[in-house]
């Protein structure tokens, strides 16, 4: 049925066009088209099939998540991630945005874990949002283990509290670490890490199958790092001189994701970034303008397998990364 100049073939092409319009634009069945055009059902089928072969039909699928999928692909293309999950930005309220990010990360956790797994976590608002978003349909035989020492005073900085909440939600068991996040000196840090009750917890954390962590800001007034170590705010100049751009497991990292030369990094009661890298799967959770630079730093350091964030934050990360590359 290739189009030619003959009258018969022009008639066929016209029928083909009519059949395609009736089928795709008016949503009529082939039987209805056959009746309207006065031809057989089999002929309608051949006309539609031939229209496809001649390239007369172009189908576009529009999806409400098309923009999000594009952002996810572009974030992965930057490098340092295996997967990105981006949720729609439906509110300018940062708490609402973080709640939705936490819910998405919670769904990802439930899709990932299986009985017998160990989940290593940090404290923080991001991980707390994940815990709040957990809605398991069954109990999981899992262990939840802190990846860092604890900071008391706020519920989200107390990693033991967050671990207990996650374990309760999942129906598993939580381990507790009885050591502060910051030791007074590197020597005291080594001493604390050598205490059996502490070292056993970190051994469990190193052997985790999944890590769920927050990504902290540094050089903004609302920096979460100063919730972890309030006195460090007096050391702001030293932090700036260190080149710190973000925080991961309370370690200050520079814009390339490398460990910053900052004294408190050497006093952390925490998994090291090298130990963290050996955990098979890691999910980073963060949203908000103040997290753009820290997230990009963590990506450049290849510290995370998966990033969960919101649309607005994702676009700002892309703008920064692609702007720097230009």
HELIX and SHEET records of a PDB file:
HELIX    1   1 UNK A    7  UNK A   20  1                                  14    
HELIX    2   2 UNK A   21  UNK A   25  3                                   5    
HELIX    3   3 UNK A   30  UNK A   37  1                                   8    
HELIX    4   4 UNK A   41  UNK A   53  1                                  13    
HELIX    5   5 UNK A   66  UNK A   78  1                                  13    
HELIX    6   6 UNK A   94  UNK A  112  1                                  19    
HELIX    7   7 UNK A  125  UNK A  133  1                                   9    
HELIX    8   8 UNK A  159  UNK A  170  1                                  12    
HELIX    9   9 UNK A  186  UNK A  194  1                                   9    
HELIX   10  10 UNK A  196  UNK A  206  1                                  11    
HELIX   11  11 UNK A  225  UNK A  228  1                                   4    
HELIX   12  12 UNK A  230  UNK A  235  5                                   6    
HELIX   13  13 UNK A  236  UNK A  241  1                                   6    
HELIX   14  14 UNK A  263  UNK A  267  5                                   5    
HELIX   15  15 UNK A  273  UNK A  277  1                                   5    
HELIX   16  16 UNK A  289  UNK A  291  5                                   3    
HELIX   17  17 UNK A  292  UNK A  300  1                                   9    
HELIX   18  18 UNK A  311  UNK A  325  1                                  15    
SHEET    1   A 7 UNK A  83  UNK A  87  0                                        
SHEET    2   A 7 UNK A 306  UNK A 310  1                                        
SHEET    3   A 7 UNK A 281  UNK A 285  1                                        
SHEET    4   A 7 UNK A 210  UNK A 214  1                                        
SHEET    5   A 7 UNK A 118  UNK A 121  1                                        
SHEET    6   A 7 UNK A 143  UNK A 146  1                                        
SHEET    7   A 7 UNK A 173  UNK A 174  1                                        
SHEET    1   B 2 UNK A 244  UNK A 248  0                                        
SHEET    2   B 2 UNK A 251  UNK A 254 -1                                        
END                                                                             
